[in-house]
Amino acid sequence: MFQHKVTVEYVGSESAAMPCPIKWLDNFAMRNFTNDAVFDDTLPVADGALEIGNRVPLDRLSAAMEDWFRRKGYLKKDEGLRVTLS
């Protein structure tokens, strides 16, 4: 089910990329806020590390996570999210 390893980092305007804390990733993965079952196939494994299933589109995952992290106050206005296959 979880066939891809993904790196999730947040980047500020003046700082280097940092791994997203597992607390953030777990909050996203455990909360079905999108009402989109495609994100059910996500499993946080460590800071900055997420495993996903084949049916999870990386671009939608990135956009949904960034939106959720902003709403939760994890990402500041000048920070962004970088989601890449490992």
Backbone atoms as SQL, in Angstrom:
CREATE TABLE atoms (id INTEGER PRIMARY KEY, chain TEXT, resi INTEGER, resn TEXT, atom TEXT, x REAL, y REAL, z REAL);
INSERT INTO atoms VALUES
  (1, 'A', 1, 'MET', 'N', 0.817, -1.189, 0.000),
  (2, 'A', 1, 'MET', 'CA', 0.000, 0.000, 0.000),
  (3, 'A', 1, 'MET', 'C', 0.868, 1.262, 0.000),
  (4, 'A', 2, 'PHE', 'N', 1.869, 1.345, 0.862),
  (5, 'A', 2, 'PHE', 'CA', 2.733, 2.526, 0.923),
  (6, 'A', 2, 'PHE', 'C', 3.993, 2.240, 0.116),
  (7, 'A', 3, 'GLN', 'N', 3.977, 2.623, -1.150),
  (8, 'A', 3, 'GLN', 'CA', 5.050, 2.235, -2.062),
  (9, 'A', 3, 'GLN', 'C', 6.054, 3.335, -2.353),
  (10, 'A', 4, 'HIS', 'N', 5.763, 4.555, -1.966),
  (11, 'A', 4, 'HIS', 'CA', 6.672, 5.664, -2.248),
  (12, 'A', 4, 'HIS', 'C', 7.086, 6.347, -0.960),
  (13, 'A', 5, 'LYS', 'N', 8.360, 6.710, -0.896),
  (14, 'A', 5, 'LYS', 'CA', 8.875, 7.489, 0.225),
  (15, 'A', 5, 'LYS', 'C', 8.969, 8.943, -0.233),
  (16, 'A', 6, 'VAL', 'N', 8.484, 9.829, 0.628),
  (17, 'A', 6, 'VAL', 'CA', 8.407, 11.243, 0.296),
  (18, 'A', 6, 'VAL', 'C', 9.131, 12.048, 1.368),
  (19, 'A', 7, 'THR', 'N', 9.850, 13.066, 0.929),
  (20, 'A', 7, 'THR', 'CA', 10.489, 14.008, 1.844),
  (21, 'A', 7, 'THR', 'C', 9.642, 15.277, 1.882),
  (22, 'A', 8, 'VAL', 'N', 9.342, 15.743, 3.094),
  (23, 'A', 8, 'VAL', 'CA', 8.524, 16.943, 3.273),
  (24, 'A', 8, 'VAL', 'C', 9.333, 17.950, 4.083),
  (25, 'A', 9, 'GLU', 'N', 9.606, 19.099, 3.454),
  (26, 'A', 9, 'GLU', 'CA', 10.404, 20.135, 4.101),
  (27, 'A', 9, 'GLU', 'C', 9.676, 21.469, 4.029),
  (28, 'A', 10, 'TYR', 'N', 9.937, 22.313, 5.020),
  (29, 'A', 10, 'TYR', 'CA', 9.429, 23.676, 4.928),
  (30, 'A', 10, 'TYR', 'C', 10.614, 24.615, 4.742),
  (31, 'A', 11, 'VAL', 'N', 10.365, 25.655, 3.954),
  (32, 'A', 11, 'VAL', 'CA', 11.433, 26.566, 3.565),
  (33, 'A', 11, 'VAL', 'C', 10.977, 27.995, 3.830),
  (34, 'A', 12, 'GLY', 'N', 11.785, 28.744, 4.561),
  (35, 'A', 12, 'GLY', 'CA', 11.525, 30.152, 4.799),
  (36, 'A', 12, 'GLY', 'C', 12.239, 31.003, 3.773),
  (37, 'A', 13, 'SER', 'N', 11.914, 32.252, 3.725),
  (38, 'A', 13, 'SER', 'CA', 12.517, 33.144, 2.740),
  (39, 'A', 13, 'SER', 'C', 14.009, 33.347, 2.990),
  (40, 'A', 14, 'GLU', 'N', 14.448, 33.204, 4.223),
  (41, 'A', 14, 'GLU', 'CA', 15.860, 33.436, 4.545),
  (42, 'A', 14, 'GLU', 'C', 16.535, 32.243, 5.196),
  (43, 'A', 15, 'SER', 'N', 15.886, 31.095, 5.224),
  (44, 'A', 15, 'SER', 'CA', 16.471, 29.956, 5.918),
  (45, 'A', 15, 'SER', 'C', 16.570, 28.743, 4.990),
  (46, 'A', 16, 'ALA', 'N', 17.392, 27.815, 5.411),
  (47, 'A', 16, 'ALA', 'CA', 17.535, 26.566, 4.668),
  (48, 'A', 16, 'ALA', 'C', 16.312, 25.681, 4.893),
  (49, 'A', 17, 'ALA', 'N', 16.131, 24.710, 4.026),
  (50, 'A', 17, 'ALA', 'CA', 15.013, 23.775, 4.164),
  (51, 'A', 17, 'ALA', 'C', 15.180, 22.953, 5.442),
  (52, 'A', 18, 'MET', 'N', 14.075, 22.783, 6.148),
  (53, 'A', 18, 'MET', 'CA', 14.059, 21.996, 7.384),
  (54, 'A', 18, 'MET', 'C', 13.004, 20.910, 7.255),
  (55, 'A', 19, 'PRO', 'N', 13.259, 19.715, 7.793),
  (56, 'A', 19, 'PRO', 'CA', 12.246, 18.666, 7.742),
  (57, 'A', 19, 'PRO', 'C', 11.012, 19.068, 8.557),
  (58, 'A', 20, 'CYS', 'N', 9.843, 18.787, 8.026),
  (59, 'A', 20, 'CYS', 'CA', 8.606, 19.050, 8.775),
  (60, 'A', 20, 'CYS', 'C', 8.558, 18.109, 9.974),
  (61, 'A', 21, 'PRO', 'N', 8.229, 18.616, 11.129),
  (62, 'A', 21, 'PRO', 'CA', 8.115, 17.749, 12.304),
  (63, 'A', 21, 'PRO', 'C', 7.049, 16.670, 12.089),
  (64, 'A', 22, 'ILE', 'N', 7.301, 15.512, 12.641),
  (65, 'A', 22, 'ILE', 'CA', 6.347, 14.414, 12.483),
  (66, 'A', 22, 'ILE', 'C', 4.987, 14.798, 13.059),
  (67, 'A', 23, 'LYS', 'N', 4.967, 15.671, 14.053),
  (68, 'A', 23, 'LYS', 'CA', 3.697, 16.144, 14.628),
  (69, 'A', 23, 'LYS', 'C', 2.823, 16.771, 13.540),
  (70, 'A', 24, 'TRP', 'N', 3.429, 17.589, 12.657),
  (71, 'A', 24, 'TRP', 'CA', 2.676, 18.215, 11.569),
  (72, 'A', 24, 'TRP', 'C', 2.153, 17.152, 10.612),
  (73, 'A', 25, 'LEU', 'N', 3.056, 16.239, 10.222),
  (74, 'A', 25, 'LEU', 'CA', 2.691, 15.203, 9.257),
  (75, 'A', 25, 'LEU', 'C', 1.589, 14.305, 9.811),
  (76, 'A', 26, 'ASP', 'N', 1.708, 13.961, 11.078),
  (77, 'A', 26, 'ASP', 'CA', 0.703, 13.111, 11.720),
  (78, 'A', 26, 'ASP', 'C', -0.639, 13.823, 11.788),
  (79, 'A', 27, 'ASN', 'N', -0.615, 15.111, 12.081),
  (80, 'A', 27, 'ASN', 'CA', -1.847, 15.887, 12.149),
  (81, 'A', 27, 'ASN', 'C', -2.552, 15.886, 10.798),
  (82, 'A', 28, 'PHE', 'N', -1.785, 16.030, 9.726),
  (83, 'A', 28, 'PHE', 'CA', -2.363, 15.995, 8.384),
  (84, 'A', 28, 'PHE', 'C', -2.905, 14.605, 8.066),
  (85, 'A', 29, 'ALA', 'N', -2.127, 13.572, 8.357),
  (86, 'A', 29, 'ALA', 'CA', -2.498, 12.208, 7.983),
  (87, 'A', 29, 'ALA', 'C', -3.678, 11.679, 8.787),
  (88, 'A', 30, 'MET', 'N', -3.824, 12.122, 10.019),
  (89, 'A', 30, 'MET', 'CA', -4.881, 11.584, 10.875),
  (90, 'A', 30, 'MET', 'C', -6.185, 12.357, 10.770),
  (91, 'A', 31, 'ARG', 'N', -6.178, 13.424, 10.039),
  (92, 'A', 31, 'ARG', 'CA', -7.353, 14.274, 9.966),
  (93, 'A', 31, 'ARG', 'C', -7.905, 14.267, 8.550),
  (94, 'A', 32, 'ASN', 'N', -9.095, 13.818, 8.385),
  (95, 'A', 32, 'ASN', 'CA', -9.693, 13.764, 7.049),
  (96, 'A', 32, 'ASN', 'C', -10.398, 15.086, 6.777),
  (97, 'A', 33, 'PHE', 'N', -9.627, 16.157, 6.713),
  (98, 'A', 33, 'PHE', 'CA', -10.198, 17.483, 6.541),
  (99, 'A', 33, 'PHE', 'C', -10.612, 17.763, 5.112),
  (100, 'A', 34, 'THR', 'N', -10.066, 17.029, 4.161),
  (101, 'A', 34, 'THR', 'CA', -10.355, 17.307, 2.754),
  (102, 'A', 34, 'THR', 'C', -11.569, 16.538, 2.259),
  (103, 'A', 35, 'ASN', 'N', -12.018, 15.564, 3.016),
  (104, 'A', 35, 'ASN', 'CA', -13.065, 14.641, 2.561),
  (105, 'A', 35, 'ASN', 'C', -12.654, 13.960, 1.262),
  (106, 'A', 36, 'ASP', 'N', -11.356, 13.759, 1.088),
  (107, 'A', 36, 'ASP', 'CA', -10.801, 13.126, -0.096),
  (108, 'A', 36, 'ASP', 'C', -10.075, 11.862, 0.349),
  (109, 'A', 37, 'ALA', 'N', -10.638, 10.712, 0.024),
  (110, 'A', 37, 'ALA', 'CA', -10.091, 9.438, 0.478),
  (111, 'A', 37, 'ALA', 'C', -8.691, 9.163, -0.057),
  (112, 'A', 38, 'VAL', 'N', -8.268, 9.865, -1.099),
  (113, 'A', 38, 'VAL', 'CA', -6.941, 9.632, -1.666),
  (114, 'A', 38, 'VAL', 'C', -5.853, 9.880, -0.629),
  (115, 'A', 39, 'PHE', 'N', -6.074, 10.772, 0.320),
  (116, 'A', 39, 'PHE', 'CA', -5.059, 11.075, 1.327),
  (117, 'A', 39, 'PHE', 'C', -5.064, 10.084, 2.488),
  (118, 'A', 40, 'ASP', 'N', -5.949, 9.093, 2.450),
  (119, 'A', 40, 'ASP', 'CA', -5.926, 8.041, 3.465),
  (120, 'A', 40, 'ASP', 'C', -4.662, 7.186, 3.341),
  (121, 'A', 41, 'ASP', 'N', -4.061, 7.183, 2.157),
  (122, 'A', 41, 'ASP', 'CA', -2.865, 6.369, 1.906),
  (123, 'A', 41, 'ASP', 'C', -1.588, 7.145, 2.201),
  (124, 'A', 42, 'THR', 'N', -1.540, 7.792, 3.361),
  (125, 'A', 42, 'THR', 'CA', -0.349, 8.513, 3.801),
  (126, 'A', 42, 'THR', 'C', 0.039, 8.014, 5.184),
  (127, 'A', 43, 'LEU', 'N', 1.336, 7.825, 5.392),
  (128, 'A', 43, 'LEU', 'CA', 1.829, 7.317, 6.670),
  (129, 'A', 43, 'LEU', 'C', 3.090, 8.089, 7.081),
  (130, 'A', 44, 'PRO', 'N', 2.994, 8.938, 8.110),
  (131, 'A', 44, 'PRO', 'CA', 4.189, 9.630, 8.607),
  (132, 'A', 44, 'PRO', 'C', 5.110, 8.621, 9.292),
  (133, 'A', 45, 'VAL', 'N', 6.408, 8.680, 9.000),
  (134, 'A', 45, 'VAL', 'CA', 7.340, 7.726, 9.607),
  (135, 'A', 45, 'VAL', 'C', 8.433, 8.397, 10.435),
  (136, 'A', 46, 'ALA', 'N', 8.718, 9.674, 10.177),
  (137, 'A', 46, 'ALA', 'CA', 9.740, 10.409, 10.926),
  (138, 'A', 46, 'ALA', 'C', 9.641, 11.882, 10.550),
  (139, 'A', 47, 'ASP', 'N', 10.414, 12.717, 11.207),
  (140, 'A', 47, 'ASP', 'CA', 10.463, 14.125, 10.811),
  (141, 'A', 47, 'ASP', 'C', 10.841, 14.209, 9.335),
  (142, 'A', 48, 'GLY', 'N', 10.021, 14.880, 8.553),
  (143, 'A', 48, 'GLY', 'CA', 10.307, 15.072, 7.141),
  (144, 'A', 48, 'GLY', 'C', 10.125, 13.851, 6.265),
  (145, 'A', 49, 'ALA', 'N', 9.586, 12.766, 6.796),
  (146, 'A', 49, 'ALA', 'CA', 9.452, 11.528, 6.021),
  (147, 'A', 49, 'ALA', 'C', 8.013, 11.013, 6.062),
  (148, 'A', 50, 'LEU', 'N', 7.516, 10.737, 4.877),
  (149, 'A', 50, 'LEU', 'CA', 6.145, 10.276, 4.716),
  (150, 'A', 50, 'LEU', 'C', 6.154, 9.160, 3.688),
  (151, 'A', 51, 'GLU', 'N', 5.371, 8.129, 3.903),
  (152, 'A', 51, 'GLU', 'CA', 5.195, 7.095, 2.896),
  (153, 'A', 51, 'GLU', 'C', 3.785, 7.236, 2.344),
  (154, 'A', 52, 'ILE', 'N', 3.665, 7.075, 1.024),
  (155, 'A', 52, 'ILE', 'CA', 2.364, 7.243, 0.372),
  (156, 'A', 52, 'ILE', 'C', 2.095, 6.081, -0.573),
  (157, 'A', 53, 'GLY', 'N', 0.826, 5.888, -0.880),
  (158, 'A', 53, 'GLY', 'CA', 0.412, 4.870, -1.829),
  (159, 'A', 53, 'GLY', 'C', 0.460, 5.390, -3.256),
  (160, 'A', 54, 'ASN', 'N', 0.300, 4.483, -4.201),
  (161, 'A', 54, 'ASN', 'CA', 0.352, 4.830, -5.629),
  (162, 'A', 54, 'ASN', 'C', -0.702, 5.827, -6.055),
  (163, 'A', 55, 'ARG', 'N', -1.844, 5.799, -5.431),
  (164, 'A', 55, 'ARG', 'CA', -2.939, 6.663, -5.887),
  (165, 'A', 55, 'ARG', 'C', -2.897, 8.080, -5.324),
  (166, 'A', 56, 'VAL', 'N', -1.858, 8.412, -4.541),
  (167, 'A', 56, 'VAL', 'CA', -1.720, 9.761, -3.979),
  (168, 'A', 56, 'VAL', 'C', -0.925, 10.629, -4.954),
  (169, 'A', 57, 'PRO', 'N', -1.571, 11.609, -5.599),
  (170, 'A', 57, 'PRO', 'CA', -0.844, 12.490, -6.516),
  (171, 'A', 57, 'PRO', 'C', 0.009, 13.491, -5.731),
  (172, 'A', 58, 'LEU', 'N', 1.288, 13.548, -6.054),
  (173, 'A', 58, 'LEU', 'CA', 2.235, 14.362, -5.306),
  (174, 'A', 58, 'LEU', 'C', 1.884, 15.848, -5.329),
  (175, 'A', 59, 'ASP', 'N', 1.422, 16.352, -6.466),
  (176, 'A', 59, 'ASP', 'CA', 1.082, 17.777, -6.549),
  (177, 'A', 59, 'ASP', 'C', -0.112, 18.120, -5.666),
  (178, 'A', 60, 'ARG', 'N', -1.127, 17.260, -5.659),
  (179, 'A', 60, 'ARG', 'CA', -2.291, 17.503, -4.788),
  (180, 'A', 60, 'ARG', 'C', -1.935, 17.358, -3.322),
  (181, 'A', 61, 'LEU', 'N', -1.069, 16.391, -3.026),
  (182, 'A', 61, 'LEU', 'CA', -0.624, 16.196, -1.643),
  (183, 'A', 61, 'LEU', 'C', 0.101, 17.435, -1.145),
  (184, 'A', 62, 'SER', 'N', 1.006, 17.948, -1.954),
  (185, 'A', 62, 'SER', 'CA', 1.770, 19.127, -1.581),
  (186, 'A', 62, 'SER', 'C', 0.853, 20.324, -1.329),
  (187, 'A', 63, 'ALA', 'N', -0.069, 20.563, -2.246),
  (188, 'A', 63, 'ALA', 'CA', -0.996, 21.699, -2.108),
  (189, 'A', 63, 'ALA', 'C', -1.889, 21.542, -0.877),
  (190, 'A', 64, 'ALA', 'N', -2.402, 20.342, -0.653),
  (191, 'A', 64, 'ALA', 'CA', -3.292, 20.110, 0.490),
  (192, 'A', 64, 'ALA', 'C', -2.539, 20.240, 1.810),
  (193, 'A', 65, 'MET', 'N', -1.309, 19.730, 1.853),
  (194, 'A', 65, 'MET', 'CA', -0.521, 19.842, 3.084),
  (195, 'A', 65, 'MET', 'C', -0.170, 21.302, 3.378),
  (196, 'A', 66, 'GLU', 'N', 0.238, 22.029, 2.356),
  (197, 'A', 66, 'GLU', 'CA', 0.591, 23.436, 2.574),
  (198, 'A', 66, 'GLU', 'C', -0.621, 24.222, 3.062),
  (199, 'A', 67, 'ASP', 'N', -1.768, 23.969, 2.458),
  (200, 'A', 67, 'ASP', 'CA', -3.000, 24.644, 2.894),
  (201, 'A', 67, 'ASP', 'C', -3.312, 24.309, 4.354),
  (202, 'A', 68, 'TRP', 'N', -3.241, 23.025, 4.700),
  (203, 'A', 68, 'TRP', 'CA', -3.548, 22.592, 6.067),
  (204, 'A', 68, 'TRP', 'C', -2.551, 23.180, 7.067),
  (205, 'A', 69, 'PHE', 'N', -1.256, 23.156, 6.729),
  (206, 'A', 69, 'PHE', 'CA', -0.244, 23.683, 7.642),
  (207, 'A', 69, 'PHE', 'C', -0.420, 25.186, 7.854),
  (208, 'A', 70, 'ARG', 'N', -0.839, 25.897, 6.839),
  (209, 'A', 70, 'ARG', 'CA', -1.099, 27.341, 6.992),
  (210, 'A', 70, 'ARG', 'C', -2.303, 27.572, 7.906),
  (211, 'A', 71, 'ARG', 'N', -3.370, 26.796, 7.684),
  (212, 'A', 71, 'ARG', 'CA', -4.569, 26.959, 8.531),
  (213, 'A', 71, 'ARG', 'C', -4.286, 26.627, 9.987),
  (214, 'A', 72, 'LYS', 'N', -3.393, 25.675, 10.219),
  (215, 'A', 72, 'LYS', 'CA', -3.039, 25.296, 11.589),
  (216, 'A', 72, 'LYS', 'C', -2.038, 26.269, 12.214),
  (217, 'A', 73, 'GLY', 'N', -1.445, 27.158, 11.394),
  (218, 'A', 73, 'GLY', 'CA', -0.467, 28.103, 11.906),
  (219, 'A', 73, 'GLY', 'C', 0.951, 27.545, 11.957),
  (220, 'A', 74, 'TYR', 'N', 1.184, 26.379, 11.351),
  (221, 'A', 74, 'TYR', 'CA', 2.523, 25.790, 11.326),
  (222, 'A', 74, 'TYR', 'C', 3.443, 26.550, 10.373),
  (223, 'A', 75, 'LEU', 'N', 2.912, 26.975, 9.228),
  (224, 'A', 75, 'LEU', 'CA', 3.694, 27.720, 8.243),
  (225, 'A', 75, 'LEU', 'C', 3.364, 29.196, 8.343),
  (226, 'A', 76, 'LYS', 'N', 4.408, 30.000, 8.371),
  (227, 'A', 76, 'LYS', 'CA', 4.219, 31.452, 8.366),
  (228, 'A', 76, 'LYS', 'C', 4.019, 31.923, 6.928),
  (229, 'A', 77, 'LYS', 'N', 3.645, 33.190, 6.793),
  (230, 'A', 77, 'LYS', 'CA', 3.330, 33.741, 5.485),
  (231, 'A', 77, 'LYS', 'C', 4.482, 33.620, 4.487),
  (232, 'A', 78, 'ASP', 'N', 5.708, 33.811, 4.956),
  (233, 'A', 78, 'ASP', 'CA', 6.865, 33.774, 4.060),
  (234, 'A', 78, 'ASP', 'C', 7.492, 32.390, 3.924),
  (235, 'A', 79, 'GLU', 'N', 6.870, 31.366, 4.471),
  (236, 'A', 79, 'GLU', 'CA', 7.382, 30.000, 4.381),
  (237, 'A', 79, 'GLU', 'C', 6.594, 29.203, 3.362),
  (238, 'A', 80, 'GLY', 'N', 7.258, 28.218, 2.780),
  (239, 'A', 80, 'GLY', 'CA', 6.624, 27.342, 1.810),
  (240, 'A', 80, 'GLY', 'C', 6.937, 25.888, 2.133),
  (241, 'A', 81, 'LEU', 'N', 6.356, 25.006, 1.349),
  (242, 'A', 81, 'LEU', 'CA', 6.514, 23.579, 1.562),
  (243, 'A', 81, 'LEU', 'C', 7.130, 22.960, 0.313),
  (244, 'A', 82, 'ARG', 'N', 8.053, 22.030, 0.512),
  (245, 'A', 82, 'ARG', 'CA', 8.651, 21.285, -0.600),
  (246, 'A', 82, 'ARG', 'C', 8.420, 19.798, -0.339),
  (247, 'A', 83, 'VAL', 'N', 7.704, 19.147, -1.261),
  (248, 'A', 83, 'VAL', 'CA', 7.387, 17.730, -1.151),
  (249, 'A', 83, 'VAL', 'C', 8.005, 17.032, -2.352),
  (250, 'A', 84, 'THR', 'N', 8.915, 16.089, -2.092),
  (251, 'A', 84, 'THR', 'CA', 9.617, 15.395, -3.172),
  (252, 'A', 84, 'THR', 'C', 9.681, 13.902, -2.905),
  (253, 'A', 85, 'LEU', 'N', 9.727, 13.128, -3.985),
  (254, 'A', 85, 'LEU', 'CA', 9.938, 11.691, -3.837),
  (255, 'A', 85, 'LEU', 'C', 11.378, 11.461, -3.403),
  (256, 'A', 86, 'SER', 'N', 11.565, 10.561, -2.449),
  (257, 'A', 86, 'SER', 'CA', 12.921, 10.276, -1.943),
  (258, 'A', 86, 'SER', 'C', 13.586, 9.195, -2.762);
